[in-house]
Amino acid sequence: MSDKEDCNSCSVVTQNKEYIEAIELYYNERLNSQLKDKFSRCADCKEKKQFIDKQGQLIYSCGSKSGKCGVQMTIDLAKYCYYPEMKKDATRILNSLMDLSQFKDLFLQKEIDKQSATKQKNEKVLKKCKEPFSKQNNIKERENRIKKTHRDRIQGKKDQNILLSKIREEEDDDKKHTLMKEYIQINQRLKEEYEELITSNKPLNQFLVVEEGKVTKHESTYKEMKKKEKKEEKKEKKEKKEKKEKKEEKKEKKDKKEVEEEPEPAPAPEEPKFKKGDQVEWQEKGKQTTGTIDKIVTKDGKEIAEITTSDGKDITKALSHIKIL
């Protein structure tokens, strides 16, 4: 709505909690009723819920024409004024008006008075709507932030120019490096400040409230349905939780049983330990041969036994090829 007559009573966007909650309820209930059949009727009502959109009005009904299952609430929608269009129209009219009072010999006093009233009306509209528009969009704060960022940017560029001159004149490499570092730091700071400015620059809310929205509650049957829905939802969550816990408990018991039933692995046989003086035997060309260990040495990472055979010969054998008698 952009009619300037309506804009005479413009104000900031509504903060009416009851109105906002009613709008949310209306559209949430309408969506739920379309998704699941159990949400399509109010508690103890035969007819399906109705969500009626009229010009400037929303009606939530439990389906009947009257009574407990009739209209639950009526929402009279807020009316808005589009500020840029209103400002453009009012400014155009003011700029195009010729001052008829300068030509009293050509125009009637009635015409002069009419023009004066039109001028005053448009000036009043512009002045009246500028304040709420500025307030809801924090225009003053935005301007101050932009001006500060601009001042800091100019000062930063001045500091960089001074540093640049020093860098060109400086011969000491360490001092020049320090100056260059300061130059880069200023550049980084200016970049961050500019990015913060862009991020904080949220889109303007161009609409002003002409007439506040209003909620009229007729019945409360829908509330009973909401209680029922919440109760069912709570029950459903509880059942899911219990089902999950039982499943986990069953799995835990199964895993525990499997662990208990799993046989322990048999211990690996211990390797025989050889020492000097042990009587040992081995196979030599298919013949069982015996002897006595004189000494155990390590060669190329392998343990070797020096043995005197039963017939008096001195030989060597890897420990892995002999057995203790």
Contacts in CASP RR format, 6 or more apart in sequence:
PFRMAT RR
TARGET T0000
AUTHOR 0000-0000-0000
METHOD contacts of the structure
MODEL  1
MSDKEDCNSCSVVTQNKEYIEAIELYYNERLNSQLKDKFSRCADCKEKKQ
FIDKQGQLIYSCGSKSGKCGVQMTIDLAKYCYYPEMKKDATRILNSLMDL
SQFKDLFLQKEIDKQSATKQKNEKVLKKCKEPFSKQNNIKERENRIKKTH
RDRIQGKKDQNILLSKIREEEDDDKKHTLMKEYIQINQRLKEEYEELITS
NKPLNQFLVVEEGKVTKHESTYKEMKKKEKKEEKKEKKEKKEKKEKKEEK
KEKKDKKEVEEEPEPAPAPEEPKFKKGDQVEWQEKGKQTTGTIDKIVTKD
GKEIAEITTSDGKDITKALSHIKIL
1 79 0 8 1.000
1 80 0 8 1.000
1 81 0 8 1.000
1 82 0 8 1.000
1 210 0 8 1.000
2 81 0 8 1.000
2 82 0 8 1.000
2 85 0 8 1.000
2 86 0 8 1.000
2 89 0 8 1.000
3 81 0 8 1.000
4 86 0 8 1.000
4 89 0 8 1.000
4 90 0 8 1.000
4 121 0 8 1.000
4 122 0 8 1.000
4 125 0 8 1.000
6 79 0 8 1.000
6 81 0 8 1.000
6 210 0 8 1.000
6 211 0 8 1.000
7 81 0 8 1.000
7 86 0 8 1.000
7 125 0 8 1.000
7 128 0 8 1.000
7 129 0 8 1.000
7 208 0 8 1.000
7 210 0 8 1.000
8 121 0 8 1.000
8 124 0 8 1.000
8 125 0 8 1.000
8 128 0 8 1.000
9 210 0 8 1.000
9 211 0 8 1.000
10 81 0 8 1.000
10 83 0 8 1.000
10 128 0 8 1.000
10 129 0 8 1.000
10 132 0 8 1.000
10 208 0 8 1.000
10 209 0 8 1.000
10 210 0 8 1.000
11 132 0 8 1.000
11 208 0 8 1.000
11 209 0 8 1.000
12 132 0 8 1.000
12 135 0 8 1.000
12 136 0 8 1.000
12 208 0 8 1.000
12 209 0 8 1.000
13 136 0 8 1.000
13 205 0 8 1.000
13 207 0 8 1.000
13 208 0 8 1.000
13 209 0 8 1.000
14 20 0 8 1.000
14 78 0 8 1.000
14 209 0 8 1.000
14 212 0 8 1.000
14 213 0 8 1.000
16 212 0 8 1.000
16 213 0 8 1.000
18 215 0 8 1.000
19 75 0 8 1.000
19 78 0 8 1.000
19 212 0 8 1.000
19 213 0 8 1.000
19 214 0 8 1.000
19 215 0 8 1.000
22 73 0 8 1.000
22 75 0 8 1.000
22 215 0 8 1.000
23 58 0 8 1.000
23 75 0 8 1.000
25 60 0 8 1.000
26 51 0 8 1.000
26 58 0 8 1.000
26 60 0 8 1.000
26 73 0 8 1.000
26 75 0 8 1.000
29 39 0 8 1.000
29 49 0 8 1.000
29 51 0 8 1.000
29 60 0 8 1.000
29 222 0 8 1.000
30 49 0 8 1.000
30 51 0 8 1.000
32 39 0 8 1.000
33 39 0 8 1.000
33 40 0 8 1.000
33 48 0 8 1.000
33 49 0 8 1.000
33 51 0 8 1.000
34 40 0 8 1.000
39 225 0 8 1.000
39 229 0 8 1.000
40 48 0 8 1.000
40 49 0 8 1.000
41 47 0 8 1.000
41 48 0 8 1.000
41 49 0 8 1.000
41 62 0 8 1.000
41 225 0 8 1.000
42 49 0 8 1.000
42 62 0 8 1.000
42 63 0 8 1.000
42 69 0 8 1.000
42 72 0 8 1.000
42 221 0 8 1.000
42 222 0 8 1.000
42 224 0 8 1.000
42 225 0 8 1.000
43 221 0 8 1.000
43 224 0 8 1.000
43 225 0 8 1.000
43 228 0 8 1.000
44 68 0 8 1.000
44 69 0 8 1.000
44 221 0 8 1.000
44 224 0 8 1.000
45 62 0 8 1.000
45 63 0 8 1.000
45 64 0 8 1.000
45 68 0 8 1.000
45 69 0 8 1.000
45 221 0 8 1.000
46 64 0 8 1.000
46 69 0 8 1.000
47 62 0 8 1.000
47 63 0 8 1.000
47 64 0 8 1.000
47 69 0 8 1.000
48 63 0 8 1.000
49 60 0 8 1.000
49 61 0 8 1.000
49 62 0 8 1.000
49 63 0 8 1.000
50 59 0 8 1.000
50 60 0 8 1.000
50 61 0 8 1.000
50 62 0 8 1.000
50 63 0 8 1.000
51 58 0 8 1.000
51 59 0 8 1.000
51 60 0 8 1.000
51 61 0 8 1.000
52 58 0 8 1.000
52 59 0 8 1.000
52 60 0 8 1.000
52 61 0 8 1.000
56 76 0 8 1.000
56 77 0 8 1.000
56 79 0 8 1.000
57 74 0 8 1.000
57 75 0 8 1.000
57 76 0 8 1.000
57 77 0 8 1.000
58 74 0 8 1.000
58 75 0 8 1.000
58 77 0 8 1.000
59 71 0 8 1.000
59 73 0 8 1.000
59 74 0 8 1.000
59 75 0 8 1.000
60 71 0 8 1.000
60 72 0 8 1.000
60 73 0 8 1.000
60 74 0 8 1.000
60 75 0 8 1.000
60 222 0 8 1.000
61 70 0 8 1.000
61 71 0 8 1.000
61 72 0 8 1.000
62 68 0 8 1.000
62 69 0 8 1.000
62 70 0 8 1.000
62 72 0 8 1.000
62 219 0 8 1.000
62 221 0 8 1.000
62 222 0 8 1.000
63 69 0 8 1.000
63 70 0 8 1.000
64 70 0 8 1.000
67 219 0 8 1.000
68 219 0 8 1.000
68 221 0 8 1.000
69 219 0 8 1.000
69 221 0 8 1.000
70 218 0 8 1.000
70 219 0 8 1.000
70 221 0 8 1.000
71 218 0 8 1.000
71 219 0 8 1.000
72 217 0 8 1.000
72 218 0 8 1.000
72 219 0 8 1.000
72 220 0 8 1.000
72 221 0 8 1.000
72 222 0 8 1.000
73 215 0 8 1.000
73 216 0 8 1.000
73 217 0 8 1.000
73 218 0 8 1.000
73 222 0 8 1.000
74 215 0 8 1.000
74 216 0 8 1.000
74 218 0 8 1.000
75 213 0 8 1.000
75 214 0 8 1.000
75 215 0 8 1.000
75 216 0 8 1.000
76 213 0 8 1.000
76 214 0 8 1.000
76 215 0 8 1.000
76 216 0 8 1.000
77 213 0 8 1.000
78 209 0 8 1.000
78 210 0 8 1.000
78 211 0 8 1.000
78 212 0 8 1.000
78 213 0 8 1.000
79 209 0 8 1.000
79 210 0 8 1.000
79 211 0 8 1.000
79 213 0 8 1.000
80 207 0 8 1.000
80 208 0 8 1.000
80 209 0 8 1.000
80 210 0 8 1.000
81 129 0 8 1.000
81 207 0 8 1.000
81 208 0 8 1.000
81 209 0 8 1.000
81 210 0 8 1.000
82 206 0 8 1.000
82 207 0 8 1.000
83 129 0 8 1.000
83 133 0 8 1.000
83 206 0 8 1.000
83 207 0 8 1.000
83 208 0 8 1.000
84 206 0 8 1.000
86 125 0 8 1.000
86 129 0 8 1.000
87 126 0 8 1.000
87 129 0 8 1.000
90 122 0 8 1.000
90 123 0 8 1.000
90 125 0 8 1.000
90 126 0 8 1.000
91 126 0 8 1.000
93 118 0 8 1.000
93 122 0 8 1.000
94 119 0 8 1.000
94 122 0 8 1.000
94 123 0 8 1.000
94 126 0 8 1.000
97 115 0 8 1.000
97 118 0 8 1.000
97 119 0 8 1.000
100 106 0 8 1.000
100 107 0 8 1.000
100 111 0 8 1.000
100 112 0 8 1.000
100 115 0 8 1.000
101 112 0 8 1.000
101 116 0 8 1.000
104 112 0 8 1.000
129 208 0 8 1.000
132 208 0 8 1.000
133 139 0 8 1.000
133 208 0 8 1.000
134 140 0 8 1.000
136 205 0 8 1.000
136 208 0 8 1.000
137 204 0 8 1.000
137 205 0 8 1.000
142 200 0 8 1.000
142 201 0 8 1.000
145 197 0 8 1.000
145 200 0 8 1.000
146 197 0 8 1.000
149 193 0 8 1.000
149 194 0 8 1.000
149 197 0 8 1.000
152 190 0 8 1.000
152 193 0 8 1.000
153 190 0 8 1.000
153 193 0 8 1.000
153 194 0 8 1.000
156 186 0 8 1.000
156 190 0 8 1.000
157 190 0 8 1.000
159 186 0 8 1.000
160 183 0 8 1.000
160 186 0 8 1.000
160 187 0 8 1.000
163 179 0 8 1.000
163 182 0 8 1.000
163 183 0 8 1.000
163 186 0 8 1.000
164 183 0 8 1.000
166 179 0 8 1.000
167 176 0 8 1.000
167 179 0 8 1.000
167 180 0 8 1.000
167 183 0 8 1.000
170 176 0 8 1.000
170 179 0 8 1.000
272 323 0 8 1.000
272 324 0 8 1.000
274 280 0 8 1.000
274 293 0 8 1.000
274 296 0 8 1.000
274 303 0 8 1.000
274 305 0 8 1.000
274 319 0 8 1.000
274 322 0 8 1.000
274 324 0 8 1.000
275 293 0 8 1.000
275 296 0 8 1.000
276 293 0 8 1.000
276 294 0 8 1.000
276 295 0 8 1.000
276 296 0 8 1.000
277 292 0 8 1.000
277 293 0 8 1.000
277 294 0 8 1.000
278 292 0 8 1.000
278 293 0 8 1.000
278 324 0 8 1.000
278 325 0 8 1.000
279 290 0 8 1.000
279 291 0 8 1.000
279 292 0 8 1.000
279 324 0 8 1.000
279 325 0 8 1.000
280 290 0 8 1.000
280 291 0 8 1.000
280 292 0 8 1.000
280 293 0 8 1.000
280 305 0 8 1.000
280 307 0 8 1.000
280 317 0 8 1.000
280 322 0 8 1.000
280 323 0 8 1.000
280 324 0 8 1.000
280 325 0 8 1.000
281 288 0 8 1.000
281 289 0 8 1.000
281 290 0 8 1.000
281 291 0 8 1.000
281 322 0 8 1.000
281 323 0 8 1.000
281 325 0 8 1.000
282 288 0 8 1.000
282 289 0 8 1.000
282 317 0 8 1.000
282 321 0 8 1.000
282 322 0 8 1.000
282 323 0 8 1.000
283 289 0 8 1.000
289 309 0 8 1.000
289 310 0 8 1.000
290 309 0 8 1.000
290 310 0 8 1.000
290 325 0 8 1.000
291 307 0 8 1.000
291 308 0 8 1.000
291 309 0 8 1.000
291 310 0 8 1.000
292 307 0 8 1.000
292 308 0 8 1.000
293 305 0 8 1.000
293 306 0 8 1.000
293 307 0 8 1.000
294 306 0 8 1.000
294 307 0 8 1.000
294 308 0 8 1.000
294 314 0 8 1.000
295 305 0 8 1.000
295 306 0 8 1.000
296 303 0 8 1.000
296 304 0 8 1.000
296 305 0 8 1.000
296 306 0 8 1.000
296 319 0 8 1.000
297 303 0 8 1.000
297 304 0 8 1.000
297 306 0 8 1.000
298 304 0 8 1.000
302 318 0 8 1.000
303 318 0 8 1.000
303 319 0 8 1.000
304 316 0 8 1.000
304 317 0 8 1.000
304 318 0 8 1.000
304 319 0 8 1.000
305 316 0 8 1.000
305 317 0 8 1.000
305 318 0 8 1.000
305 319 0 8 1.000
305 322 0 8 1.000
306 314 0 8 1.000
306 315 0 8 1.000
306 316 0 8 1.000
307 314 0 8 1.000
307 315 0 8 1.000
307 316 0 8 1.000
307 317 0 8 1.000
307 322 0 8 1.000
308 314 0 8 1.000
309 315 0 8 1.000
END
